[in-house]
Amino acid sequence: MTTRTESVDTPAGEARITWHTARAARLVLALGHGAGGGIEARDLQALAAALPARGVTVALVEQPWRVAGKKVAAAPKVLDEGWRALWPALERPGPPVVAGGRSAGARVACRTAAALGAAGVLALAFPLHPPGRPESSRAAELLDAGRPTLVVQGGRDPFGRPGEFPPSGAQDPYELVEVPFGDHGFAVPKKAGPTQEEALAVITGAVAPWLDRLIAGTRPEPT
């Protein structure tokens, strides 16, 4: 695996991509961060460390507001605008691109995946609703992603526990994997049973085979 950083100009400002490049990559997994943190999030870093050995290049994307050092995330429309503008840089290496992210980044991926032609969507800690406000559901963003989707959700996430998610639709259904005892950042209590390392292993252990199946489905038919 090799690592490099690339700056990309967008209408919302300068964005940044940190590439964790696989040899003979079969797929690019682009991951955006949440509204309360950056690409240092434990789940993003775990995937960036684990997946290149399996032929998946991981591109960790920093939105312009984060690159500029601002503490408050931009509006959803601006986040989507920045993501769309940097998408050509994600496609440049050549393999199919899966759109993904955690929390607010997962929402961006869901909202833009179909229009951008993403091969799939990985939604980490999807914020189904604001904490304590289940009536303010964002389920439509997930259900309307229009691409094969994997949701990885902490078992005690206040933004939406796995049991709160709606049934998957018949067209472009999504899969949901629970990280037991995980919160919105996939942190687990010390006395919960599973260790933090085991919780992260649940994430990588779910994402890797899902991407393998996705790769098999996007591979061109032999001529």
N, C-alpha and C positions, 0 to 999 in steps of 0.2 A: 504494500500500500504506500502511495505517496500522498503528501498533503500540500496544498497550495491555496492561496487566497486571491480572489479576483474581485475587483470593484466594478460595478455596473451602474451606469447613469440611468435614472428613471425620472419621469415627470414629478415624482414625489421627493426626489433627491437621490443621493448616492446610496445604493445598496451594496451588500458585500456577500460573496459566496465563498465559503471555506470548503474546498473539495477534498474528500477522502477517496482517492481514486483506486479502483480495483484494476488489476491486470486483466486484460481481455474482458472488460466489463460487459455484462449482458443486459444491464438495466441501470438507470440512474434513479435514485430515490432522493427527491428534493424535500427538505424539511424546514418549515418555518417555525419560529419561536412563538411564545405566548405574549400576552400584553404586560405581564409582570416580570419578565425575565428575558434572557437571550439564549444563544445557542449552547451555553454552558449547562443547560438543563440535563439532569441525569439520564433521562430516557433518550434524548437526542445524542448525547455523547456515547451511551451504550451501543446504540445502533451504528454510529459512525465507527466504533471500534470493532464491532463484530461482523458487519456485513461485507466489507471489501474482500475478505477471505473467501466469500461465497460468490464472488463475481458481481457484486452490486456496488457501484460507486455511490457514495452518500454525499450530497451537496447540502450543507447547512447554510441557510439563507438568513441574513440579518436585514430586516426591513430598514428603510431610510431613517425613520424616527429613532431607531436604536443606534444606527451608525452615527447619527448627529449628536448623540449623547443626551437625548431628551428622556425624561422619566415617565411621560404619559404617552401611551400608544396613540397613533393616528386613528381617524375615523375609519370604519369598515370600507367605505368607498375608496379611501386613499390607500389602504392596505391592499385592496384588490388591484388598484391601478399600478402600484409598485410591483406586485407579483406578476401581473401580465407583462409588464415592460421587461422584466428580467428573464422571462420564460425562454426567449430565443437563446440566451446564454446557457440555459440548462439543457436545451436540445442539441447544442453544438457538438458535444462529443459523439452523438450518433445513436446510441441505444434508446429504446423507449424510456419515457420519463413517467414516474409515478409521483403525483403531487401529494404532499403530506405536511404534517406539522402537529404541534401540540397546542391545545386550547384555542386561542384566537387564530393561530396559524392553521389549525385544523378547519376552522370555519372558512378561512380564505381558500384553502384547497378545495373544500366542498363547493363553494360558490363559483369557482372558476374552472374546475377540472374539465367539464364537458366542452366548453367553448375553446379551451386550449388544446384539446385532444390528448389529455393525460391518459396513460395506460391504466391507471387506477388511482385510488385515494387511500391514504393511511391517516386515520384520525386518532391521534393520541390525546387522551383526556379531553374528549369533545365536551365543550361547555353547554350541555343540553338546556340549561336554564341558569339564571343567577341564583346564588345560594339562598334557599328559603323561599324562592318564588317559582315553583313548578308550573304555575299558570303562564309564565312568560317563556314558553317553549320555543326552542330553535330547531326542533326536529325537522322542519321542512327543509332546512339547508342540507341536512344529512340525507334525507329521503330523496331529494332532488339532485343529488350529486351527478347522477347519470353515468357513473362508472363503477366497476367492482370496487367495493369499499371494505376496509377492515377497521373496526373501532377497537381500541385497547383502552379499557376504563378501569380506574381504581375502584375497589369494592366499597370504599367509604368516601367517594368523591362528592363533596357538597354541591358541585355543579351538575350532578346527575349520576346517581348510582346505576349500575347495570340493569337492575330490575325496573328502572323508570323508563328505559328506552322503548320506543314503539316497535311493534312487529315489523320485520323486514318486508319490503314490497316484493312482488313477484318479478318485476323488471329491475335489473341491476341490483339484486339484493345485497345487503351488507351483512358481514359477519361481526360478531362481538366477542371479545375475549376479556375476561375479568382478571385483574391483578388483585388477589386476595389482600384485604386490609390496606390497600393503597389509597392515598389521598389524591388530591388534584395534581400533585407533583410526583406521585407514585412513591412517596415516602411511606414506610410502614413503621408502626410502633415497635419499640425494642422488645416488648413482651408479647407481640402478636403471634409469634410462631415462626413464620418465614423471615429470613434475614433480608436486609436491603439488597444484597447480591442475588439472592434467590428471586426477589421480586423483579429485578431487572432481567434475570434469566427468563422469567415468564414472558416478558416483552419481546426479547430477541428470539426466544423459542417459538413465539407465535408469528412474528413478522417474517422471519426467514423462510419458513415453508410456504407461507401465503405468497410471498414474492416468487418463490420457485414455481408455484402453480400459475401465477400471473405470467411469468416469463414463458412457460409452456404454452399458454393461451395466446400470447402475442407473437410467438415465433412464426415467421413466414412459412407457408406450406412448401415442401420440397417440390422442385420442378423437374 
